[in-house]
Amino acid sequence: MSEAEFVTSPGLPARHGFFTRRGGVSQGPYGSLNCALAGQDAREKVLENRARAARVLGADPDRLVGLTQVHGIEVVRVAAPWLPGQGPRADAAVTDRAGIAIGIVTADCAPVLFADAEAGVVGGAHAGWRGAVAGVLEATIEAMEALGARRERIAAAVGPCIGQASYEVAADLRDAVLAHDAADARFFAEGRRAERWQFDLAGYCGHRLRAAGAGTVNVLGRDTMAEEDRFFSHRRRTLTGGGPIGHQMSVVVL
C-alpha cells in the first residue's frame, strides 16, 4: 500500500500535512489521492484516501472534519467531529480539542494552516482570492483568539496553490483586490495578454497574515498548476478542455 504523500512547513508547531495527489486509491482524472467528496469519484475511494491522509499524521480518520467550502469568510469552531460530507458551509475551522483533525480541500486556491502551540489551538482556512480579499484569514485568527490563542504566537503556513506565473487574471479580480488596498498592486505582474495580469495569490495571503499580526508566516511557494504530477489544478483542467478533476487536502491536527 502506497503512503499518502505530503509536504510540511517547518515553522508550524502542530502535526500537519499539505497532501499531494500521490498515495491514494482513486483512478483516472482523480488519480490518486483525491479527497473531495463533492465530485463524481467513488465515495468509498475518497473516504479511503481521506483515511490514509489522517493515519499518516497519526490521526483517527473518524475525527477528520471537512467543510462545505463556499469562498466566504465563515469560520466554524469544532467541538466534535461530524460525518464525512456533512460539514457546515464555511471556509475555515478552528479547534482546541485534542485529536480533532481539520481538513481543507483545494485544487488551486490556497490552503492555510494555523497553530498556537502554547494555547493548544489550531485552524485551517480555504483562501481563494475572494475569501482572501474578504478576510477569511483574519477571521480565522480572530476565531482562534476566542479559544485562547494570541495572534503574536500564531504560526501560519500558506500551502501549495496556483503560482503567480500560472495565474492569469482579468480586471475584475484586480479591481477587487485594489479596492481593498491600492498598495496591493505589488502582487500583480504584467500579463502576457492585454488587460491581463499575473496574480501572486500565495504572496497576497502571506501579506494579509502578517498585516493581521500573525507571529510566524511561511509561504511554501509550490505551484499546483505547474506541478502536474504532484497536484490537482482547476486552472490546468480548464486550459486542457475541462472534465472531472480531483482535489488535494491539507490537514492540521491538535
Contacts in CASP RR format, 6 or more apart in sequence:
PFRMAT RR
TARGET T0000
AUTHOR 0000-0000-0000
METHOD contacts of the structure
MODEL  1
MSEAEFVTSPGLPARHGFFTRRGGVSQGPYGSLNCALAGQDAREKVLENR
ARAARVLGADPDRLVGLTQVHGIEVVRVAAPWLPGQGPRADAAVTDRAGI
AIGIVTADCAPVLFADAEAGVVGGAHAGWRGAVAGVLEATIEAMEALGAR
RERIAAAVGPCIGQASYEVAADLRDAVLAHDAADARFFAEGRRAERWQFD
LAGYCGHRLRAAGAGTVNVLGRDTMAEEDRFFSHRRRTLTGGGPIGHQMS
VVVL
2 22 0 8 1.000
2 23 0 8 1.000
2 24 0 8 1.000
2 32 0 8 1.000
3 23 0 8 1.000
3 52 0 8 1.000
3 56 0 8 1.000
4 19 0 8 1.000
4 22 0 8 1.000
4 23 0 8 1.000
4 24 0 8 1.000
4 33 0 8 1.000
4 49 0 8 1.000
4 52 0 8 1.000
4 53 0 8 1.000
4 55 0 8 1.000
4 56 0 8 1.000
5 19 0 8 1.000
5 20 0 8 1.000
5 22 0 8 1.000
5 23 0 8 1.000
5 33 0 8 1.000
5 230 0 8 1.000
6 17 0 8 1.000
6 18 0 8 1.000
6 19 0 8 1.000
6 20 0 8 1.000
6 53 0 8 1.000
6 56 0 8 1.000
6 57 0 8 1.000
7 17 0 8 1.000
7 18 0 8 1.000
7 20 0 8 1.000
7 159 0 8 1.000
7 160 0 8 1.000
7 220 0 8 1.000
7 222 0 8 1.000
8 16 0 8 1.000
8 17 0 8 1.000
8 18 0 8 1.000
9 16 0 8 1.000
9 18 0 8 1.000
9 113 0 8 1.000
9 157 0 8 1.000
9 159 0 8 1.000
9 218 0 8 1.000
9 220 0 8 1.000
10 218 0 8 1.000
11 155 0 8 1.000
11 157 0 8 1.000
11 216 0 8 1.000
11 218 0 8 1.000
12 113 0 8 1.000
12 115 0 8 1.000
12 155 0 8 1.000
12 156 0 8 1.000
12 157 0 8 1.000
12 218 0 8 1.000
12 252 0 8 1.000
13 115 0 8 1.000
13 117 0 8 1.000
13 155 0 8 1.000
14 113 0 8 1.000
14 115 0 8 1.000
14 117 0 8 1.000
14 122 0 8 1.000
14 252 0 8 1.000
14 253 0 8 1.000
14 254 0 8 1.000
15 57 0 8 1.000
15 58 0 8 1.000
15 59 0 8 1.000
15 252 0 8 1.000
15 253 0 8 1.000
16 57 0 8 1.000
16 113 0 8 1.000
16 115 0 8 1.000
16 157 0 8 1.000
16 250 0 8 1.000
16 251 0 8 1.000
16 252 0 8 1.000
16 253 0 8 1.000
17 53 0 8 1.000
17 57 0 8 1.000
17 113 0 8 1.000
17 250 0 8 1.000
17 251 0 8 1.000
17 252 0 8 1.000
18 111 0 8 1.000
18 113 0 8 1.000
18 157 0 8 1.000
18 159 0 8 1.000
18 160 0 8 1.000
18 220 0 8 1.000
18 222 0 8 1.000
18 248 0 8 1.000
18 250 0 8 1.000
19 33 0 8 1.000
19 35 0 8 1.000
19 53 0 8 1.000
19 248 0 8 1.000
19 249 0 8 1.000
19 250 0 8 1.000
19 251 0 8 1.000
20 33 0 8 1.000
20 160 0 8 1.000
20 230 0 8 1.000
20 231 0 8 1.000
20 248 0 8 1.000
21 31 0 8 1.000
21 32 0 8 1.000
21 33 0 8 1.000
21 34 0 8 1.000
21 230 0 8 1.000
21 231 0 8 1.000
21 232 0 8 1.000
21 246 0 8 1.000
21 248 0 8 1.000
22 32 0 8 1.000
22 33 0 8 1.000
22 230 0 8 1.000
23 32 0 8 1.000
23 33 0 8 1.000
23 49 0 8 1.000
23 52 0 8 1.000
24 31 0 8 1.000
24 32 0 8 1.000
24 33 0 8 1.000
24 34 0 8 1.000
24 48 0 8 1.000
24 49 0 8 1.000
24 52 0 8 1.000
25 32 0 8 1.000
25 45 0 8 1.000
25 48 0 8 1.000
25 49 0 8 1.000
26 32 0 8 1.000
26 33 0 8 1.000
26 34 0 8 1.000
26 41 0 8 1.000
26 42 0 8 1.000
26 45 0 8 1.000
26 46 0 8 1.000
26 49 0 8 1.000
26 246 0 8 1.000
27 45 0 8 1.000
29 243 0 8 1.000
29 244 0 8 1.000
29 245 0 8 1.000
29 246 0 8 1.000
30 41 0 8 1.000
30 45 0 8 1.000
30 244 0 8 1.000
30 245 0 8 1.000
30 246 0 8 1.000
31 246 0 8 1.000
32 49 0 8 1.000
33 49 0 8 1.000
33 52 0 8 1.000
33 53 0 8 1.000
33 248 0 8 1.000
33 249 0 8 1.000
34 41 0 8 1.000
34 45 0 8 1.000
34 46 0 8 1.000
34 49 0 8 1.000
34 232 0 8 1.000
34 246 0 8 1.000
34 247 0 8 1.000
35 46 0 8 1.000
35 49 0 8 1.000
35 50 0 8 1.000
35 53 0 8 1.000
35 105 0 8 1.000
35 247 0 8 1.000
35 248 0 8 1.000
35 249 0 8 1.000
36 46 0 8 1.000
36 105 0 8 1.000
36 107 0 8 1.000
36 246 0 8 1.000
36 247 0 8 1.000
37 43 0 8 1.000
37 46 0 8 1.000
37 47 0 8 1.000
37 84 0 8 1.000
37 85 0 8 1.000
38 68 0 8 1.000
38 85 0 8 1.000
39 244 0 8 1.000
39 246 0 8 1.000
40 244 0 8 1.000
41 244 0 8 1.000
41 246 0 8 1.000
47 84 0 8 1.000
50 61 0 8 1.000
50 64 0 8 1.000
50 84 0 8 1.000
50 249 0 8 1.000
51 61 0 8 1.000
51 64 0 8 1.000
53 64 0 8 1.000
53 249 0 8 1.000
53 251 0 8 1.000
54 60 0 8 1.000
54 61 0 8 1.000
54 63 0 8 1.000
54 64 0 8 1.000
54 101 0 8 1.000
54 251 0 8 1.000
54 253 0 8 1.000
55 61 0 8 1.000
57 101 0 8 1.000
57 251 0 8 1.000
57 253 0 8 1.000
58 253 0 8 1.000
59 99 0 8 1.000
59 101 0 8 1.000
59 251 0 8 1.000
59 253 0 8 1.000
60 99 0 8 1.000
60 101 0 8 1.000
62 81 0 8 1.000
63 81 0 8 1.000
63 99 0 8 1.000
63 100 0 8 1.000
63 101 0 8 1.000
64 81 0 8 1.000
64 84 0 8 1.000
64 101 0 8 1.000
64 103 0 8 1.000
64 251 0 8 1.000
65 78 0 8 1.000
65 81 0 8 1.000
65 82 0 8 1.000
65 87 0 8 1.000
65 93 0 8 1.000
65 100 0 8 1.000
65 101 0 8 1.000
65 102 0 8 1.000
65 103 0 8 1.000
66 84 0 8 1.000
66 85 0 8 1.000
66 87 0 8 1.000
66 93 0 8 1.000
66 102 0 8 1.000
66 103 0 8 1.000
66 104 0 8 1.000
66 105 0 8 1.000
67 76 0 8 1.000
67 87 0 8 1.000
67 88 0 8 1.000
67 89 0 8 1.000
67 90 0 8 1.000
67 91 0 8 1.000
67 92 0 8 1.000
67 93 0 8 1.000
67 103 0 8 1.000
67 104 0 8 1.000
67 126 0 8 1.000
68 85 0 8 1.000
68 87 0 8 1.000
68 88 0 8 1.000
68 89 0 8 1.000
68 90 0 8 1.000
69 90 0 8 1.000
69 91 0 8 1.000
69 104 0 8 1.000
69 105 0 8 1.000
69 126 0 8 1.000
70 89 0 8 1.000
70 90 0 8 1.000
70 91 0 8 1.000
71 91 0 8 1.000
71 126 0 8 1.000
71 128 0 8 1.000
71 130 0 8 1.000
71 131 0 8 1.000
72 90 0 8 1.000
72 91 0 8 1.000
72 130 0 8 1.000
72 131 0 8 1.000
72 134 0 8 1.000
72 136 0 8 1.000
73 91 0 8 1.000
73 92 0 8 1.000
73 131 0 8 1.000
73 134 0 8 1.000
73 135 0 8 1.000
73 136 0 8 1.000
73 139 0 8 1.000
74 88 0 8 1.000
74 89 0 8 1.000
74 90 0 8 1.000
74 91 0 8 1.000
74 92 0 8 1.000
74 139 0 8 1.000
75 90 0 8 1.000
75 91 0 8 1.000
75 92 0 8 1.000
75 93 0 8 1.000
75 94 0 8 1.000
75 125 0 8 1.000
75 136 0 8 1.000
75 139 0 8 1.000
75 140 0 8 1.000
75 142 0 8 1.000
75 143 0 8 1.000
76 87 0 8 1.000
76 88 0 8 1.000
76 90 0 8 1.000
76 92 0 8 1.000
76 93 0 8 1.000
76 94 0 8 1.000
77 93 0 8 1.000
77 94 0 8 1.000
77 95 0 8 1.000
77 143 0 8 1.000
77 146 0 8 1.000
77 147 0 8 1.000
78 93 0 8 1.000
78 94 0 8 1.000
78 95 0 8 1.000
78 97 0 8 1.000
78 100 0 8 1.000
78 102 0 8 1.000
79 95 0 8 1.000
79 97 0 8 1.000
80 97 0 8 1.000
80 100 0 8 1.000
81 100 0 8 1.000
91 125 0 8 1.000
91 126 0 8 1.000
91 127 0 8 1.000
91 131 0 8 1.000
91 136 0 8 1.000
92 123 0 8 1.000
92 124 0 8 1.000
92 125 0 8 1.000
92 126 0 8 1.000
92 136 0 8 1.000
92 139 0 8 1.000
92 140 0 8 1.000
92 143 0 8 1.000
93 102 0 8 1.000
93 103 0 8 1.000
93 123 0 8 1.000
93 124 0 8 1.000
94 102 0 8 1.000
94 114 0 8 1.000
94 121 0 8 1.000
94 122 0 8 1.000
94 123 0 8 1.000
94 124 0 8 1.000
94 140 0 8 1.000
94 143 0 8 1.000
94 144 0 8 1.000
94 147 0 8 1.000
95 102 0 8 1.000
95 121 0 8 1.000
95 122 0 8 1.000
95 123 0 8 1.000
95 147 0 8 1.000
95 254 0 8 1.000
96 119 0 8 1.000
96 120 0 8 1.000
96 121 0 8 1.000
96 147 0 8 1.000
96 148 0 8 1.000
96 254 0 8 1.000
97 254 0 8 1.000
98 254 0 8 1.000
99 253 0 8 1.000
99 254 0 8 1.000
100 253 0 8 1.000
100 254 0 8 1.000
101 251 0 8 1.000
101 252 0 8 1.000
101 253 0 8 1.000
102 113 0 8 1.000
102 122 0 8 1.000
102 123 0 8 1.000
102 124 0 8 1.000
102 251 0 8 1.000
102 252 0 8 1.000
102 253 0 8 1.000
103 124 0 8 1.000
103 249 0 8 1.000
103 250 0 8 1.000
103 251 0 8 1.000
103 252 0 8 1.000
104 111 0 8 1.000
104 112 0 8 1.000
104 113 0 8 1.000
104 124 0 8 1.000
104 125 0 8 1.000
104 126 0 8 1.000
104 249 0 8 1.000
104 250 0 8 1.000
104 251 0 8 1.000
105 126 0 8 1.000
105 247 0 8 1.000
105 248 0 8 1.000
105 249 0 8 1.000
106 126 0 8 1.000
106 160 0 8 1.000
106 161 0 8 1.000
106 224 0 8 1.000
106 247 0 8 1.000
106 248 0 8 1.000
106 249 0 8 1.000
106 250 0 8 1.000
107 224 0 8 1.000
107 231 0 8 1.000
107 232 0 8 1.000
107 233 0 8 1.000
107 234 0 8 1.000
107 237 0 8 1.000
107 245 0 8 1.000
107 246 0 8 1.000
107 247 0 8 1.000
107 248 0 8 1.000
108 161 0 8 1.000
108 162 0 8 1.000
108 224 0 8 1.000
108 225 0 8 1.000
108 233 0 8 1.000
108 234 0 8 1.000
108 235 0 8 1.000
109 126 0 8 1.000
109 127 0 8 1.000
109 128 0 8 1.000
109 129 0 8 1.000
109 161 0 8 1.000
109 162 0 8 1.000
109 201 0 8 1.000
110 126 0 8 1.000
110 127 0 8 1.000
110 128 0 8 1.000
110 132 0 8 1.000
110 158 0 8 1.000
110 159 0 8 1.000
110 161 0 8 1.000
110 201 0 8 1.000
110 202 0 8 1.000
110 205 0 8 1.000
111 124 0 8 1.000
111 125 0 8 1.000
111 126 0 8 1.000
111 127 0 8 1.000
111 158 0 8 1.000
111 159 0 8 1.000
111 160 0 8 1.000
111 161 0 8 1.000
111 250 0 8 1.000
112 124 0 8 1.000
112 125 0 8 1.000
112 126 0 8 1.000
112 127 0 8 1.000
112 137 0 8 1.000
112 140 0 8 1.000
112 156 0 8 1.000
112 157 0 8 1.000
112 158 0 8 1.000
112 159 0 8 1.000
112 205 0 8 1.000
112 209 0 8 1.000
113 122 0 8 1.000
113 123 0 8 1.000
113 124 0 8 1.000
113 156 0 8 1.000
113 157 0 8 1.000
113 159 0 8 1.000
113 250 0 8 1.000
113 251 0 8 1.000
113 252 0 8 1.000
114 122 0 8 1.000
114 123 0 8 1.000
114 124 0 8 1.000
114 125 0 8 1.000
114 140 0 8 1.000
114 141 0 8 1.000
114 144 0 8 1.000
114 154 0 8 1.000
114 155 0 8 1.000
114 156 0 8 1.000
114 157 0 8 1.000
114 214 0 8 1.000
114 252 0 8 1.000
115 121 0 8 1.000
115 122 0 8 1.000
115 123 0 8 1.000
115 154 0 8 1.000
115 155 0 8 1.000
115 252 0 8 1.000
116 122 0 8 1.000
116 144 0 8 1.000
116 148 0 8 1.000
116 149 0 8 1.000
116 150 0 8 1.000
116 153 0 8 1.000
116 154 0 8 1.000
116 155 0 8 1.000
117 153 0 8 1.000
117 155 0 8 1.000
118 150 0 8 1.000
118 153 0 8 1.000
119 144 0 8 1.000
119 147 0 8 1.000
119 148 0 8 1.000
119 149 0 8 1.000
119 150 0 8 1.000
119 153 0 8 1.000
120 149 0 8 1.000
120 254 0 8 1.000
121 144 0 8 1.000
121 147 0 8 1.000
121 148 0 8 1.000
121 149 0 8 1.000
121 254 0 8 1.000
122 252 0 8 1.000
122 253 0 8 1.000
122 254 0 8 1.000
123 140 0 8 1.000
123 144 0 8 1.000
123 252 0 8 1.000
124 140 0 8 1.000
124 250 0 8 1.000
124 252 0 8 1.000
125 136 0 8 1.000
125 137 0 8 1.000
125 140 0 8 1.000
126 136 0 8 1.000
127 136 0 8 1.000
127 137 0 8 1.000
127 158 0 8 1.000
127 161 0 8 1.000
127 201 0 8 1.000
127 205 0 8 1.000
128 161 0 8 1.000
128 201 0 8 1.000
129 169 0 8 1.000
129 173 0 8 1.000
129 176 0 8 1.000
129 177 0 8 1.000
129 199 0 8 1.000
129 201 0 8 1.000
129 204 0 8 1.000
130 176 0 8 1.000
132 201 0 8 1.000
132 204 0 8 1.000
132 205 0 8 1.000
132 208 0 8 1.000
133 176 0 8 1.000
133 177 0 8 1.000
133 180 0 8 1.000
135 208 0 8 1.000
137 156 0 8 1.000
137 205 0 8 1.000
137 208 0 8 1.000
137 209 0 8 1.000
137 212 0 8 1.000
138 208 0 8 1.000
138 212 0 8 1.000
141 149 0 8 1.000
141 151 0 8 1.000
141 154 0 8 1.000
141 156 0 8 1.000
141 209 0 8 1.000
141 212 0 8 1.000
141 213 0 8 1.000
141 214 0 8 1.000
144 151 0 8 1.000
144 154 0 8 1.000
145 151 0 8 1.000
151 212 0 8 1.000
151 213 0 8 1.000
151 214 0 8 1.000
151 215 0 8 1.000
152 213 0 8 1.000
152 214 0 8 1.000
152 215 0 8 1.000
153 215 0 8 1.000
154 213 0 8 1.000
154 214 0 8 1.000
154 215 0 8 1.000
154 216 0 8 1.000
155 214 0 8 1.000
155 215 0 8 1.000
155 216 0 8 1.000
155 217 0 8 1.000
155 218 0 8 1.000
156 206 0 8 1.000
156 209 0 8 1.000
156 214 0 8 1.000
156 215 0 8 1.000
156 216 0 8 1.000
156 217 0 8 1.000
156 218 0 8 1.000
157 217 0 8 1.000
157 218 0 8 1.000
157 219 0 8 1.000
157 220 0 8 1.000
158 202 0 8 1.000
158 203 0 8 1.000
158 205 0 8 1.000
158 206 0 8 1.000
158 209 0 8 1.000
158 217 0 8 1.000
158 218 0 8 1.000
158 219 0 8 1.000
158 220 0 8 1.000
158 221 0 8 1.000
159 202 0 8 1.000
159 219 0 8 1.000
159 220 0 8 1.000
159 221 0 8 1.000
159 222 0 8 1.000
159 250 0 8 1.000
160 220 0 8 1.000
160 221 0 8 1.000
160 222 0 8 1.000
160 223 0 8 1.000
160 224 0 8 1.000
160 227 0 8 1.000
160 230 0 8 1.000
160 231 0 8 1.000
160 248 0 8 1.000
161 201 0 8 1.000
161 202 0 8 1.000
161 205 0 8 1.000
161 222 0 8 1.000
161 223 0 8 1.000
161 224 0 8 1.000
162 201 0 8 1.000
162 223 0 8 1.000
162 224 0 8 1.000
162 225 0 8 1.000
162 233 0 8 1.000
162 235 0 8 1.000
163 200 0 8 1.000
163 201 0 8 1.000
163 202 0 8 1.000
163 221 0 8 1.000
163 223 0 8 1.000
163 224 0 8 1.000
163 225 0 8 1.000
163 226 0 8 1.000
164 187 0 8 1.000
164 189 0 8 1.000
164 198 0 8 1.000
164 199 0 8 1.000
164 200 0 8 1.000
164 201 0 8 1.000
164 202 0 8 1.000
165 198 0 8 1.000
165 223 0 8 1.000
165 226 0 8 1.000
166 223 0 8 1.000
166 225 0 8 1.000
166 226 0 8 1.000
166 235 0 8 1.000
167 198 0 8 1.000
167 199 0 8 1.000
167 200 0 8 1.000
167 201 0 8 1.000
167 225 0 8 1.000
167 235 0 8 1.000
168 191 0 8 1.000
168 192 0 8 1.000
168 193 0 8 1.000
168 196 0 8 1.000
168 197 0 8 1.000
168 198 0 8 1.000
169 188 0 8 1.000
169 196 0 8 1.000
169 197 0 8 1.000
169 198 0 8 1.000
169 199 0 8 1.000
170 195 0 8 1.000
170 196 0 8 1.000
170 197 0 8 1.000
171 195 0 8 1.000
173 199 0 8 1.000
174 188 0 8 1.000
174 197 0 8 1.000
174 199 0 8 1.000
177 184 0 8 1.000
177 187 0 8 1.000
177 188 0 8 1.000
177 199 0 8 1.000
177 204 0 8 1.000
178 184 0 8 1.000
178 185 0 8 1.000
184 204 0 8 1.000
184 207 0 8 1.000
187 199 0 8 1.000
187 200 0 8 1.000
187 203 0 8 1.000
187 204 0 8 1.000
187 207 0 8 1.000
188 197 0 8 1.000
188 198 0 8 1.000
188 199 0 8 1.000
188 200 0 8 1.000
189 197 0 8 1.000
189 198 0 8 1.000
189 200 0 8 1.000
190 197 0 8 1.000
190 198 0 8 1.000
191 197 0 8 1.000
191 198 0 8 1.000
192 198 0 8 1.000
202 219 0 8 1.000
202 220 0 8 1.000
202 221 0 8 1.000
203 219 0 8 1.000
205 219 0 8 1.000
206 217 0 8 1.000
206 219 0 8 1.000
209 217 0 8 1.000
210 217 0 8 1.000
222 230 0 8 1.000
222 231 0 8 1.000
224 231 0 8 1.000
224 232 0 8 1.000
224 233 0 8 1.000
224 248 0 8 1.000
225 231 0 8 1.000
225 233 0 8 1.000
225 235 0 8 1.000
225 236 0 8 1.000
228 236 0 8 1.000
231 248 0 8 1.000
232 245 0 8 1.000
232 246 0 8 1.000
232 247 0 8 1.000
232 248 0 8 1.000
233 245 0 8 1.000
234 245 0 8 1.000
237 243 0 8 1.000
237 245 0 8 1.000
END
